[in-house]
Amino acid sequence: MTGIYKQTMGNPYPLGISRLADGINVAISISCKRECGIVITGTNKNSIKIPFERSLKVGNLYTIRIEGVPFREFAYQLYADDKIVEDPYAQYVCGNDTWGAFKRGKKQFTYLCKEDCFDWEDDCCPQIPFHNSIFYGLHVRGFTKHSSSKVKAKGTFAGVVEKIPYLKELGITAIVCMPFYSFNEIILNKEYVEINEEIKPFLEDDKRTWEYKLNYWGFSDAAYFAPKASFSHSKDPVQECKQMIKELHKNGIECIMRMYFQDRTTHSFIYDVLKYWVTQFHVDGFQLLGTNLPLELLGNDLLLGKTKIMAEYIPGDRIYRNFGDGDTFKNLGIMNDEFLIQARRFLKGDEDMLRTITDRIRCNPSHATIINYMTNFQGFTLMDLVSYDRKHNDANGEENRDGTEYNFSWNCGYEGKTKKRSVVKLRSSQIKNALVLIFLSQGVPMIQAGDEFGFSSGGNNNPYCQDNAVTWINWNLVSTNSEIYKYTKELIQIRKSHPILHKEEELRLMDYISCGYPDLSYHGEDAWRPQFENYNRHVGMLYCGNYAKIDRKKDDDFIFVAYNMHWHEHDFALPKLPKEFIWYDMLNTQEKEIQSLEKMNALGELKMIAVPPRTIRILVGKKVA
């Protein structure tokens, strides 16, 4: 179809191609020598080609209102001279509906423009403060793709919705999702990437299937404004993604996106991407990955002031601020592997770790919250952390050369799976020790999907290309490893029930309210005398509940945590409690269960406890009823 379409000055925002009542708005940057424009194809398959008028270019941006376009919904391509070019602001990507569908030949950028009629009803972001948050890392596809998930919409946004009751029962307040924007999951093998251009056309016509890998994680160039179509069960990724976030919010759970940007990505583009997901999808936060990130810009932005912004490093001296209305929200978070490395080393019994780990457990700076985790999307799962000394990445096709060599792990005496009872028992207690370290640290605790019931990736510490049982969560393990699952669930409830374990501000190690006890103190075989010598691997930590209120009324309890990561038993002297208080035994990681408040064993005015090797014990000091 050809015709004359009226072009006038348009709106510079939103960027990309968007619908108007009587046409379309264009706000796009395209470089060309002769001509550039748009090719529009309606649902009746008729196409129109509209060259952009250069007179309507502002700076490097075509800002055009085109009237008379006869289609309400249409597919489109942008062109520059004789080439099809990408629309980085596209909201729907065509031709990528099936996960892993490999298409040879020249890449064609085809997009869809349609009206968004999603009804958010009265949805609003939960805005859960960092200090009340429990993070749960997951991959939208891998979370429910395994047949054991028992969901109807496996591997999709709708599949996540079906698992919301599980997340809510576990006590999760936010899911941290691997990229679910429209990334390219095809990784061509190196031999094809580097092949001579003159030979390439012949290979494209070859009947052989090109060898390739799947980019399971999604860290690549992407159409950042478009939800991934192959993660949609309904074939409308925008509507289904929004429905997922809306349902999460209804259940008090936030949705945080991992976003990876290459170094060449401009700061303005990154800002546009985040702003779009917040305003159009009600996303609650982002973990930003990359080295060229506009952290100062994002940290000072008014619109993102209550959106969680997390990165490996936060230059807090330049970006944490108060806008003067008394409603400052601590929205900046530091997410790096420092806690992971130090907690793993302490867990396996490395020497000279006591001062380091006690500092990390207490760490909670004013400018940005610390996110504490011992496993992440890369590296060992929690079960593998206690089952393997070495990586086992042969399935990745790189002769086990990929992935880090430094896992800071210990296999408890046997490499890989075993039925040997002593090893199985030790691994179980080590997993519990790790969970206690995570959930009793003052920053935001985060676990990876499946860690709460012992999911294993078979020792693969870099499963970036594994779209199979290596990364698909096996839900049968909820019952197989029910002891670990129940332990995780109860630890989350302990943390939530005791505000002294998740204070908004950092504990000072001082008695600043003159109650006779500092907010946090360290102890050893003698009370009030920690033994931080490099050869020791045990320390006691006393939290004074007078510094935190339950429901803003009642003082919290005294909580004594005895960490013993040594391979020998150690005695701990218990600090003397106030009058009418006695100690109760709550938790011992050698035991199968955590004692509930009603079943806790009263220890009376006990002065000393013994802690077995590689064990954590938690005591609660309460007033006698």
Backbone torsions as a table, in degrees:
resi	resn	phi	psi	omega
1	MET	NA	140.0	175.1
2	THR	-127.1	159.1	179.8
3	GLY	174.8	176.4	178.1
4	ILE	-108.5	122.7	-178.3
5	TYR	-116.4	129.0	-175.0
6	LYS	-69.0	126.9	178.7
7	GLN	-116.7	125.2	176.7
8	THR	-130.8	173.1	-179.6
9	MET	-61.9	129.1	-177.5
10	GLY	-103.7	-161.8	-179.0
11	ASN	-98.9	135.1	177.6
12	PRO	-76.0	-7.1	178.7
13	TYR	-143.6	136.8	5.7
14	PRO	-77.0	152.6	177.9
15	LEU	-72.3	152.8	-178.0
16	GLY	99.5	-153.0	179.9
17	ILE	-112.5	125.5	-178.6
18	SER	-137.1	154.6	-178.2
19	ARG	-77.4	143.8	169.3
20	LEU	-122.6	167.8	-179.1
21	ALA	-60.9	-34.9	-175.7
22	ASP	-121.5	23.0	-179.9
23	GLY	163.3	-139.7	179.7
24	ILE	-137.5	157.4	173.7
25	ASN	-111.4	134.3	179.6
26	VAL	-114.9	127.1	173.6
27	ALA	-141.0	88.0	-169.5
28	ILE	-145.9	149.4	176.0
29	SER	-108.5	121.0	178.3
30	ILE	-135.8	133.4	176.3
31	SER	-99.3	133.2	179.5
32	CYS	-153.6	162.9	176.9
33	LYS	-93.8	-40.4	-174.9
34	ARG	-113.7	-57.8	-171.4
35	GLU	-152.7	145.2	172.3
36	CYS	-140.4	161.2	-178.2
37	GLY	176.6	-156.0	-174.9
38	ILE	-132.3	142.0	172.9
39	VAL	-112.1	120.7	-174.8
40	ILE	-112.2	132.6	178.4
41	THR	-123.0	120.3	-179.0
42	GLY	-81.7	176.4	-179.9
43	THR	-65.2	-19.9	176.6
44	ASN	-86.9	8.2	177.7
45	LYS	73.3	0.1	174.5
46	ASN	-74.7	142.5	-176.3
47	SER	-121.4	149.3	173.4
48	ILE	-132.0	144.7	179.1
49	LYS	-116.2	123.7	-175.8
50	ILE	-123.7	108.9	174.4
51	PRO	-71.4	142.7	178.3
52	PHE	-82.1	139.4	177.3
53	GLU	-82.1	123.8	-175.9
54	ARG	-66.9	-21.0	-179.4
55	SER	-68.2	-15.9	-178.9
56	LEU	-101.6	25.5	179.3
57	LYS	-97.4	127.8	177.5
58	VAL	-112.4	112.7	-173.2
59	GLY	64.0	-124.6	176.4
60	ASN	-101.3	13.9	-173.9
61	LEU	-114.8	124.2	169.8
62	TYR	-75.6	118.5	-178.6
63	THR	-121.5	93.3	-166.5
64	ILE	-131.8	139.5	169.7
65	ARG	-106.9	119.4	-178.6
66	ILE	-110.1	116.6	-179.2
67	GLU	-99.9	150.5	175.0
68	GLY	96.0	3.9	177.1
69	VAL	-66.1	124.1	-169.3
70	PRO	-82.7	2.7	-174.7
71	PHE	-113.8	136.4	173.5
72	ARG	-81.1	-34.1	178.3
73	GLU	-130.2	133.1	-176.1
74	PHE	-155.8	156.5	169.2
75	ALA	-92.1	152.4	-179.8
76	TYR	-148.2	157.1	170.9
77	GLN	-132.9	146.1	173.3
78	LEU	-99.4	144.7	179.4
79	TYR	-132.2	151.9	173.8
80	ALA	-133.1	112.2	-173.1
81	ASP	58.4	-116.6	-177.3
82	ASP	-107.9	18.6	-179.0
83	LYS	-117.9	144.0	171.2
84	ILE	-83.0	132.1	-176.2
85	VAL	-122.2	163.2	-175.5
86	GLU	-79.4	146.3	168.0
87	ASP	-105.8	99.8	-175.8
88	PRO	-65.6	-13.2	-178.7
89	TYR	-104.1	13.6	-178.8
90	ALA	-63.6	140.3	-177.7
91	GLN	-100.4	-18.4	174.3
92	TYR	-133.0	129.6	177.8
93	VAL	-108.0	127.0	-179.1
94	CYS	-91.5	152.4	172.8
95	GLY	82.4	9.6	-179.5
96	ASN	-127.1	35.3	-174.4
97	ASP	-77.2	-24.0	-176.3
98	THR	-107.9	124.2	-179.1
99	TRP	-61.7	130.1	174.8
100	GLY	74.9	11.8	178.4
101	ALA	-73.4	112.1	-173.7
102	PHE	-90.5	121.4	-179.5
103	LYS	-115.8	123.1	178.4
104	ARG	-83.8	167.6	175.0
105	GLY	92.2	-170.8	-174.1
106	LYS	-69.2	135.7	-178.8
107	LYS	-72.6	130.7	178.5
108	GLN	-113.7	129.9	-179.3
109	PHE	-97.9	102.8	179.8
110	THR	-120.5	133.2	-174.2
111	TYR	-130.3	168.2	-179.1
112	LEU	-121.0	138.1	175.3
113	CYS	-119.0	120.5	-179.0
114	LYS	-149.0	163.7	179.5
115	GLU	-76.5	141.7	178.2
116	ASP	-99.0	112.5	-176.8
117	CYS	-113.5	24.8	-176.6
118	PHE	-68.8	136.7	180.0
119	ASP	-100.4	105.7	178.9
120	TRP	-76.7	-8.5	-175.2
121	GLU	54.0	-127.6	-178.3
122	ASP	-105.8	29.7	-176.6
123	ASP	-60.9	140.5	171.5
124	CYS	-147.7	152.5	-177.9
125	CYS	-67.5	135.6	-179.0
126	PRO	-60.9	-29.5	-179.1
127	GLN	50.2	53.0	178.4
128	ILE	-74.1	123.7	180.0
129	PRO	-58.4	149.4	179.9
130	PHE	-52.3	-43.4	-172.7
131	HIS	-70.5	-10.4	175.3
132	ASN	-107.4	11.8	-172.2
133	SER	-96.3	147.7	170.7
134	ILE	-128.2	113.0	-175.8
135	PHE	-92.9	149.0	-178.0
136	TYR	-140.8	109.9	-177.9
137	GLY	-82.4	134.4	179.6
138	LEU	-149.6	163.3	173.9
139	HIS	-112.1	123.7	-173.4
140	VAL	-53.4	-41.5	-179.8
141	ARG	-74.8	-52.5	-174.0
142	GLY	-68.5	-21.0	-176.7
143	PHE	-63.6	-37.8	-175.8
144	THR	-128.3	8.9	-175.4
145	LYS	-71.3	-31.9	-179.2
146	HIS	-63.4	143.1	-177.6
147	SER	-59.3	-26.3	-178.8
148	SER	-70.9	-10.4	-179.1
149	SER	-66.6	-24.7	177.5
150	LYS	60.8	24.3	175.6
151	VAL	-100.1	159.0	179.9
152	LYS	-78.2	-39.7	-174.8
153	ALA	-102.8	70.8	-173.4
154	LYS	-64.8	136.1	173.8
155	GLY	72.8	25.5	-174.2
156	THR	-134.3	173.4	173.5
157	PHE	-57.8	-42.1	179.1
158	ALA	-64.6	-31.8	176.5
159	GLY	-64.3	-38.2	175.7
160	VAL	-62.2	-40.7	179.1
161	VAL	-59.4	-40.3	-179.5
162	GLU	-64.6	-22.6	-179.2
163	LYS	-96.6	4.2	179.9
164	ILE	-58.9	-41.9	177.8
165	PRO	-57.2	-36.4	177.5
166	TYR	-64.8	-47.6	-179.4
167	LEU	-60.8	-40.2	-178.9
168	LYS	-67.2	-42.3	179.0
169	GLU	-65.3	-37.3	178.8
170	LEU	-65.9	-30.7	178.9
171	GLY	106.7	17.3	-178.2
172	ILE	-73.8	140.2	176.8
173	THR	-110.0	-13.6	179.9
174	ALA	-156.6	136.8	170.7
175	ILE	-99.2	136.4	178.1
176	VAL	-108.6	106.0	-168.6
177	CYS	-95.3	138.7	167.2
178	MET	-61.9	160.8	-174.5
179	PRO	-47.6	127.6	172.7
180	PHE	-124.4	18.9	166.2
181	TYR	-82.9	173.9	-169.0
182	SER	-81.3	86.7	177.0
183	PHE	-96.9	163.4	177.5
184	ASN	-91.0	116.4	-176.3
185	GLU	-88.4	4.5	-179.0
186	ILE	-96.5	124.1	174.3
187	ILE	-114.8	110.7	177.9
188	LEU	-69.9	145.5	176.3
189	ASN	-63.8	151.3	-172.2
190	LYS	-57.4	-37.0	-176.4
191	GLU	-62.8	-29.0	179.5
192	TYR	-83.9	-31.8	178.9
193	VAL	-64.5	-37.3	-173.9
194	GLU	-96.6	9.3	-174.6
195	ILE	-73.1	152.4	-178.7
196	ASN	-60.8	135.6	-176.7
197	GLU	-61.3	-30.2	-178.6
198	GLU	-70.7	-26.1	-178.3
199	ILE	-90.0	-24.2	-173.1
200	LYS	-53.7	-45.3	-179.3
201	PRO	-57.9	-33.1	179.4
202	PHE	-69.4	-36.7	178.2
203	LEU	-67.9	-34.4	179.6
204	GLU	-65.2	-27.9	178.9
205	ASP	-89.5	-7.9	-179.8
206	ASP	-66.5	145.3	-179.5
207	LYS	-78.8	-11.0	179.5
208	ARG	-68.3	151.6	174.1
209	THR	-84.2	127.9	176.8
210	TRP	-64.1	142.1	175.7
211	GLU	-78.5	137.8	-179.6
212	TYR	-155.5	165.3	173.9
213	LYS	-116.2	164.8	176.0
214	LEU	-99.8	132.1	175.7
215	ASN	-85.4	82.6	-172.7
216	TYR	-67.1	-38.4	-176.8
217	TRP	-72.0	-35.4	178.1
218	GLY	93.7	16.5	179.9
219	PHE	-88.4	88.4	-178.4
220	SER	-160.6	-179.5	170.7
221	ASP	-58.2	150.9	-174.0
222	ALA	-158.0	164.4	166.1
223	ALA	-89.3	91.0	-166.9
224	TYR	-67.6	-18.7	-176.7
225	PHE	-91.7	-4.9	-174.1
226	ALA	-112.8	125.0	172.0
227	PRO	-61.2	149.3	-175.5
228	LYS	-70.6	120.1	-174.2
229	ALA	-63.0	-34.8	-178.2
230	SER	-75.8	-4.0	172.7
231	PHE	-94.7	9.0	-177.3
232	SER	-108.5	128.2	176.8
233	HIS	-80.6	-32.5	-175.1
234	SER	-87.1	-6.8	-176.7
235	LYS	70.3	12.6	169.2
236	ASP	-124.3	85.5	-172.0
237	PRO	-61.5	-33.0	-178.8
238	VAL	-66.0	-49.9	-179.1
239	GLN	-64.2	-42.0	-176.3
240	GLU	-70.4	-37.8	177.6
241	CYS	-64.9	-43.9	177.9
242	LYS	-63.3	-38.3	179.0
243	GLN	-64.9	-38.6	177.3
244	MET	-59.5	-48.8	-177.9
245	ILE	-65.5	-40.0	178.3
246	LYS	-61.3	-42.9	-179.9
247	GLU	-69.9	-37.1	175.0
248	LEU	-59.7	-45.2	-179.3
249	HIS	-63.5	-38.0	178.4
250	LYS	-59.2	-27.9	-177.9
251	ASN	-102.7	14.5	175.4
252	GLY	72.3	28.2	-179.3
253	ILE	-118.5	132.2	179.7
254	GLU	-88.7	158.4	176.6
255	CYS	-117.9	117.3	179.8
256	ILE	-115.1	134.0	-177.1
257	MET	-103.2	137.8	166.1
258	ARG	-86.8	129.5	-178.1
259	MET	-126.5	122.8	178.0
260	TYR	-107.6	128.2	178.3
261	PHE	-124.4	132.4	177.2
262	GLN	-72.7	161.9	-174.5
263	ASP	-58.3	-32.9	-175.8
264	ARG	-76.8	-7.6	-179.3
265	THR	-68.3	130.4	-177.5
266	THR	-74.3	152.9	179.6
267	HIS	-63.6	-37.4	-179.4
268	SER	-65.5	-36.4	178.7
269	PHE	-67.2	-43.7	178.5
270	ILE	-59.0	-43.3	178.8
271	TYR	-62.3	-42.4	178.4
272	ASP	-61.0	-40.8	-179.4
273	VAL	-62.4	-50.1	-177.0
274	LEU	-65.0	-42.3	179.7
275	LYS	-61.4	-38.6	-179.8
276	TYR	-64.5	-46.8	-178.0
277	TRP	-67.4	-30.8	178.2
278	VAL	-72.8	-46.4	-175.3
279	THR	-78.9	-36.8	-174.7
280	GLN	-95.6	-24.5	-177.2
281	PHE	-120.4	-1.3	177.7
282	HIS	59.6	32.1	177.1
283	VAL	-65.8	144.2	-172.4
284	ASP	-94.6	-16.5	-178.0
285	GLY	-179.3	174.9	-176.7
286	PHE	-142.4	141.0	162.1
287	GLN	-104.0	116.3	-174.8
288	LEU	-94.9	127.9	179.8
289	LEU	-117.8	135.8	-177.2
290	GLY	138.2	171.8	-176.7
291	THR	-108.4	-12.7	-178.8
292	ASN	-115.7	73.9	-173.0
293	LEU	-113.4	137.8	-178.5
294	PRO	-84.1	61.3	-172.0
295	LEU	-63.9	-37.2	179.3
296	GLU	-66.7	-42.1	177.6
297	LEU	-61.4	-47.5	-176.6
298	LEU	-68.3	-38.6	-178.2
299	GLY	-68.3	-25.4	-179.4
300	ASN	-99.5	0.6	-175.9
301	ASP	-75.6	135.9	-178.7
302	LEU	-70.2	-42.4	-177.5
303	LEU	-63.1	-36.7	-177.2
304	LEU	-93.7	14.5	-174.1
305	GLY	-63.0	-22.4	177.8
306	LYS	-120.1	21.4	174.1
307	THR	-101.4	130.5	-179.7
308	LYS	-67.9	122.5	178.8
309	ILE	-118.0	116.6	-176.3
310	MET	-125.5	140.9	179.0
311	ALA	-152.4	172.0	-178.5
312	GLU	-63.9	-30.9	-179.0
313	TYR	-142.7	138.6	177.7
314	ILE	-122.7	115.8	177.2
315	PRO	-77.6	74.8	-170.0
316	GLY	-62.2	-26.0	-179.1
317	ASP	-66.9	-14.3	-177.9
318	ARG	-111.6	-12.8	-171.7
319	ILE	-129.7	-11.9	178.3
320	TYR	-86.3	132.2	-166.4
321	ARG	-151.5	169.0	173.7
322	ASN	-125.2	123.9	-175.3
323	PHE	-83.8	4.9	170.2
324	GLY	95.6	-4.3	-178.2
325	ASP	-101.4	6.3	179.4
326	GLY	74.0	10.3	-175.3
327	ASP	-116.8	37.2	-178.9
328	THR	-69.0	132.9	-179.0
329	PHE	-113.2	123.5	179.9
330	LYS	-72.4	97.4	-170.8
331	ASN	-112.9	5.1	-176.8
332	LEU	-105.0	136.3	-177.1
333	GLY	-134.3	144.6	177.2
334	ILE	-103.6	119.9	-178.6
335	MET	-125.5	95.4	176.4
336	ASN	-139.7	-178.6	-170.4
337	ASP	-91.8	13.6	-177.9
338	GLU	-61.9	-49.0	178.8
339	PHE	-63.2	-42.6	179.9
340	LEU	-53.3	-50.4	-176.8
341	ILE	-67.0	-46.7	-175.1
342	GLN	-70.3	-39.9	178.9
343	ALA	-68.5	-38.0	176.9
344	ARG	-63.8	-42.0	-179.8
345	ARG	-65.2	-41.3	177.4
346	PHE	-64.8	-42.1	-178.5
347	LEU	-59.4	-41.7	-176.3
348	LYS	-87.6	-0.7	170.8
349	GLY	94.8	24.5	175.6
350	ASP	-63.9	151.3	179.9
351	GLU	-81.5	162.8	176.0
352	ASP	58.2	44.6	-178.2
353	MET	-113.9	-6.8	-170.5
354	LEU	-65.6	-48.4	179.6
355	ARG	-64.1	-38.8	-179.1
356	THR	-64.6	-48.1	-174.7
357	ILE	-72.2	-35.5	177.9
358	THR	-66.6	-35.7	175.7
359	ASP	-65.5	-40.5	-178.8
360	ARG	-69.0	-37.4	179.0
361	ILE	-63.7	-36.1	-178.1
362	ARG	-84.2	-20.5	-168.7
363	CYS	-59.3	125.5	179.1
364	ASN	-163.7	70.9	-173.2
365	PRO	-64.0	160.1	-174.7
366	SER	-73.3	-31.6	-172.8
367	HIS	-82.7	-22.9	-177.2
368	ALA	-161.0	137.3	178.5
369	THR	-75.0	149.2	174.8
370	ILE	-94.3	132.9	173.7
371	ILE	-99.0	120.9	-174.4
372	ASN	-104.3	125.8	177.9
373	TYR	-150.4	155.2	176.4
374	MET	-112.8	-9.2	173.5
375	THR	-138.4	155.9	-179.5
376	ASN	-146.1	-173.9	-179.0
377	PHE	-62.3	-30.2	174.7
378	GLN	-106.5	148.4	-176.0
379	GLY	98.5	-177.5	-177.5
380	PHE	-69.7	150.1	165.2
381	THR	-72.3	171.9	-178.5
382	LEU	-65.4	-38.7	176.9
383	MET	-65.6	-41.0	179.8
384	ASP	-69.0	-27.9	179.4
385	LEU	-61.0	-31.0	-179.9
386	VAL	-105.3	9.4	-176.8
387	SER	-121.2	-13.2	-175.3
388	TYR	-137.0	137.2	170.7
389	ASP	-91.4	-25.8	-174.1
390	ARG	-126.5	154.1	175.3
391	LYS	-71.8	152.1	178.6
392	HIS	-134.5	76.0	-171.7
393	ASN	-105.4	21.7	-174.9
394	ASP	-57.1	-34.5	-177.4
395	ALA	-65.3	-14.6	-179.9
396	ASN	-76.6	-9.4	177.0
397	GLY	79.0	19.4	-179.9
398	GLU	-121.3	26.1	177.0
399	GLU	54.8	36.5	177.3
400	ASN	61.7	23.7	179.3
401	ARG	-91.4	-15.9	-179.0
402	ASP	-85.9	165.7	179.8
403	GLY	82.0	156.7	-176.7
404	THR	-72.5	148.4	175.2
405	GLU	-87.6	-13.8	-173.7
406	TYR	-104.5	92.2	-177.2
407	ASN	-98.6	-15.9	-178.1
408	PHE	50.7	43.1	-176.4
409	SER	-113.5	168.0	174.7
410	TRP	-145.3	128.6	-174.1
411	ASN	-84.6	6.3	178.2
412	CYS	62.5	24.2	172.9
413	GLY	106.0	-4.9	179.3
414	TYR	-150.8	131.7	-178.1
415	GLU	-82.0	114.6	176.1
416	GLY	91.6	-164.5	-176.3
417	LYS	-65.4	144.4	176.8
418	THR	-157.4	156.3	174.6
419	LYS	-106.8	5.3	179.6
420	LYS	-63.6	119.8	-169.1
421	ARG	-60.4	-42.1	-177.4
422	SER	-63.6	-37.8	179.1
423	VAL	-71.1	-43.6	179.6
424	VAL	-60.4	-43.2	-179.6
425	LYS	-65.2	-42.9	179.5
426	LEU	-64.1	-41.6	178.2
427	ARG	-61.8	-41.1	179.9
428	SER	-61.4	-44.7	-180.0
429	SER	-68.7	-33.8	177.8
430	GLN	-67.6	-37.1	175.6
431	ILE	-63.5	-42.8	178.2
432	LYS	-63.9	-40.6	176.4
433	ASN	-58.6	-43.8	180.0
434	ALA	-62.6	-42.6	-179.8
435	LEU	-64.4	-39.0	177.1
436	VAL	-63.6	-43.2	177.9
437	LEU	-57.8	-41.4	-178.1
438	ILE	-69.0	-51.1	-170.2
439	PHE	-82.0	-13.3	176.1
440	LEU	-102.6	8.5	173.6
441	SER	-87.7	149.3	-168.2
442	GLN	-73.4	-23.6	178.4
443	GLY	-74.7	-161.7	179.5
444	VAL	-84.5	121.9	176.8
445	PRO	-77.9	140.4	176.5
446	MET	-136.8	132.0	172.1
447	ILE	-120.3	159.5	176.7
448	GLN	-93.3	147.3	179.1
449	ALA	-52.7	128.6	179.3
450	GLY	98.2	-22.3	178.9
451	ASP	-63.1	-28.7	-177.4
452	GLU	-73.1	-8.6	174.4
453	PHE	-139.2	28.5	167.8
454	GLY	74.4	36.4	177.0
455	PHE	-68.9	139.4	-178.7
456	SER	-122.1	142.7	172.6
457	SER	-103.5	20.6	176.5
458	GLY	66.8	25.8	178.7
459	GLY	84.7	7.3	176.2
460	ASN	-80.1	116.7	-177.6
461	ASN	-101.9	13.1	179.0
462	ASN	-151.8	59.2	-172.7
463	PRO	-81.7	46.4	-175.9
464	TYR	-64.8	-23.7	-176.5
465	CYS	-117.2	15.3	-176.3
466	GLN	-100.9	103.0	176.8
467	ASP	-108.9	74.6	-173.2
468	ASN	-167.6	-160.0	-176.5
469	ALA	-63.4	-15.3	176.3
470	VAL	-65.6	-33.6	-176.0
471	THR	-119.0	-18.2	178.6
472	TRP	-74.9	125.3	-176.3
473	ILE	-65.8	125.9	179.2
474	ASN	-92.3	104.8	-174.0
475	TRP	-76.8	-11.0	174.6
476	ASN	-61.9	-23.4	-177.6
477	LEU	-70.7	-14.7	176.8
478	VAL	-58.5	-40.5	177.9
479	SER	-86.8	-37.8	179.8
480	THR	-60.3	-44.0	-179.8
481	ASN	-112.6	47.5	-175.5
482	SER	-62.6	-27.4	179.2
483	GLU	-62.5	-43.0	179.3
484	ILE	-68.7	-42.0	180.0
485	TYR	-59.5	-47.3	-179.3
486	LYS	-64.0	-37.4	178.8
487	TYR	-62.4	-44.5	179.6
488	THR	-62.2	-47.2	-178.8
489	LYS	-59.7	-43.2	-178.6
490	GLU	-72.6	-34.2	175.9
491	LEU	-62.7	-40.1	177.4
492	ILE	-61.0	-41.9	179.8
493	GLN	-68.2	-35.6	175.7
494	ILE	-61.1	-46.4	179.6
495	ARG	-60.0	-46.6	-177.9
496	LYS	-65.4	-33.1	-175.5
497	SER	-78.3	-16.7	-175.9
498	HIS	-122.2	95.9	-178.0
499	PRO	-61.3	-20.2	177.8
500	ILE	-65.6	-19.9	179.9
501	LEU	-87.3	-6.1	178.5
502	HIS	-148.0	61.1	179.3
503	LYS	-69.9	149.9	178.0
504	GLU	-69.9	-35.5	-179.9
505	GLU	-106.6	161.0	-177.3
506	GLU	-70.7	139.0	176.1
507	LEU	-67.2	141.4	-168.4
508	ARG	-99.0	-13.1	-174.1
509	LEU	64.9	32.3	-176.7
510	MET	-137.1	154.7	172.9
511	ASP	-94.9	75.6	-173.8
512	TYR	-90.0	2.1	173.2
513	ILE	-115.1	7.4	176.5
514	SER	56.6	48.6	178.1
515	CYS	-103.2	-1.4	179.6
516	GLY	96.9	-5.5	180.0
517	TYR	-137.6	140.0	169.5
518	PRO	-70.9	162.4	179.5
519	ASP	-62.6	-35.2	177.0
520	LEU	-142.3	137.1	177.7
521	SER	-141.3	156.8	-177.4
522	TYR	-110.9	146.6	-174.0
523	HIS	-142.9	159.7	178.5
524	GLY	-132.8	-141.0	177.3
525	GLU	-69.4	-19.5	168.2
526	ASP	-114.8	139.3	179.5
527	ALA	-62.2	141.8	177.1
528	TRP	69.5	7.5	-179.5
529	ARG	-127.7	84.0	178.7
530	PRO	-66.7	149.1	-179.4
531	GLN	-111.7	87.8	-174.2
532	PHE	-89.7	15.3	178.7
533	GLU	-58.1	150.9	-172.4
534	ASN	-62.1	-23.8	-177.1
535	TYR	-87.9	-7.7	179.9
536	ASN	-87.3	150.2	-178.9
537	ARG	-135.0	26.3	-178.3
538	HIS	-139.4	142.2	-179.8
539	VAL	-158.2	145.2	175.0
540	GLY	-106.8	142.9	179.8
541	MET	-128.4	123.0	-179.9
542	LEU	-107.8	121.7	175.4
543	TYR	-100.9	126.6	179.3
544	CYS	-94.0	116.0	-176.0
545	GLY	-68.8	-11.0	178.7
546	ASN	-63.7	-15.3	-177.2
547	TYR	-94.1	5.5	-180.0
548	ALA	-146.9	138.8	-177.6
549	LYS	-104.2	138.4	171.6
550	ILE	-91.4	122.5	-176.8
551	ASP	55.9	30.1	176.8
552	ARG	63.1	15.1	-176.3
553	LYS	-126.2	-57.0	-171.1
554	LYS	-96.9	138.2	174.5
555	ASP	-62.7	143.9	175.1
556	ASP	-70.4	171.3	-179.8
557	ASP	-81.2	168.2	165.4
558	PHE	-80.0	135.9	179.3
559	ILE	-129.4	124.3	178.9
560	PHE	-113.5	121.9	-179.7
561	VAL	-112.7	119.8	179.4
562	ALA	-106.8	109.7	178.8
563	TYR	-96.5	125.2	174.2
564	ASN	-132.7	97.4	178.1
565	MET	-96.9	11.5	176.0
566	HIS	-80.8	161.3	177.8
567	TRP	-90.7	12.1	173.5
568	HIS	-124.1	152.3	175.8
569	GLU	-69.7	146.2	176.8
570	HIS	-135.0	146.3	174.5
571	ASP	-92.5	145.1	177.1
572	PHE	-125.1	130.0	173.5
573	ALA	-80.8	133.1	-179.4
574	LEU	-90.7	131.8	175.3
575	PRO	-61.8	146.7	-179.8
576	LYS	-71.8	133.0	179.8
577	LEU	-87.3	163.1	174.2
578	PRO	-61.8	164.2	178.3
579	LYS	-57.3	144.1	178.6
580	GLU	74.2	5.0	175.0
581	PHE	-103.6	144.3	173.3
582	ILE	-136.8	164.0	-179.2
583	TRP	-88.7	142.3	172.7
584	TYR	-123.5	143.0	-179.3
585	ASP	-88.6	115.0	-177.4
586	MET	-101.2	-45.0	-167.8
587	LEU	-145.8	138.9	172.5
588	ASN	-142.5	116.6	-172.9
589	THR	-70.5	-3.7	171.2
590	GLN	-81.4	-18.5	-176.9
591	GLU	-94.9	161.9	-173.7
592	LYS	-75.0	-33.6	-171.2
593	GLU	-126.8	155.6	170.4
594	ILE	-90.2	134.9	-177.6
595	GLN	-77.0	131.1	176.2
596	SER	-73.0	166.5	-178.0
597	LEU	-56.4	-39.0	-176.9
598	GLU	-72.7	-27.4	-175.0
599	LYS	-102.7	-1.4	-177.8
600	MET	-59.7	135.8	-179.1
601	ASN	-81.2	122.2	179.3
602	ALA	-74.3	127.7	-178.8
603	LEU	-102.1	-2.4	179.2
604	GLY	67.3	-144.0	-179.7
605	GLU	-94.2	49.1	-179.4
606	LEU	-60.8	140.0	-177.8
607	LYS	-106.7	-15.8	-175.4
608	MET	-148.4	140.7	173.3
609	ILE	-128.9	152.0	175.2
610	ALA	-103.4	134.2	179.5
611	VAL	-117.6	118.9	-177.8
612	PRO	-63.2	169.0	178.7
613	PRO	-59.0	143.5	176.2
614	ARG	47.7	54.8	-174.9
615	THR	-140.9	149.1	171.3
616	ILE	-120.0	133.2	173.9
617	ARG	-119.0	141.5	176.5
618	ILE	-123.7	127.5	176.0
619	LEU	-115.2	148.5	178.7
620	VAL	-118.8	128.3	176.7
621	GLY	-97.8	115.3	-176.4
622	LYS	-127.9	155.0	176.0
623	LYS	-73.1	136.8	179.5
624	VAL	-65.5	129.3	-177.5
625	ALA	-67.5	NA	NA
